[in-house]
Amino acid sequence: MFYFVGLMVLPSALPTFDGTRASYMEFTAIGIGVSAFLLLGLGRVALAVRGEQLMGTLESILMTPTAPSTIQLGSVFFDLLYVPLRTGLFLLVVATAFGLDFHPAGIAPAMLTLIVFIPFVWGLGILSAALTLTFRRGAGLVGLGAVSLGIFSGAYFPLTLVPAWLETLSQYNPIARAMDGIRSSLIGTSPWAGFASDMALLVPLSVTSLAIGLAAFRLALSRERRQGTLGLY
């Protein structure tokens, strides 16, 4: 579908990266890959907690002396490996099928950008799990916020087409910065050119997101233990 949509898009409406103008398929393939990475990574932690609730095993797991962070990491460790590999495989298949001109030299900075982006997504996922632990529902609120950020991150259209104030706000949107960094690496001729500036924003936001998520989960767990409602679902 996006391939045929791209046939109707004027090339001049698409952005350039280090002087290289992206085709619509190159532009949107990266947007689709990162968006899918965000939605998959966001849902896995909450689904793991909800699954344990429904099976009646959450209380026995959380009553062990295992640290909450260990439980969270263990529940999504496979996905921490699978989701980035899935994203990379998706881009490889799309690039091969549609003849996209992604530069091999940009793979390393693109992967590093994705790795730094993982704690941001994981932090939102843990926050979603905290809401699930407390309300047995409500994880969709975090998902809605993430989807909203994703829509205005330039996944499917250049941010130069949106109002100026929204384009300015997108400069502080970590999803937009991650997408822009990966696009610059894989499409531009200087893959490391904007890497430092992207990391300067992504690293503190990822650390903050992870810290907030862990704190929220600990508070939710403490509340459930205090009220004796861990076994309720």
Secondary structure, DSSP 8 states (H G I E B T S, - for coil): -HHHHHTTS-GGGS-EETTEE--HHHHHHHHHHHHHHHHHHHHHHHHHHHHHHHHT-HHHHHTSS--HHHHHHHHHHHHHHHHHHHHHHHHHHHHHHHT----GGGHHHHHHHHHHHHHHHHHHHHHHHHHHHHHSS-HHHHHHHHHHHHHTTTSSS-GGGS-HHHHHHHTT-HHHHHHHHHHHHHHSS-TTTTHHHHHHHHHHHHHHHHHHHHHHHHHHHHHHHHHT-TT--
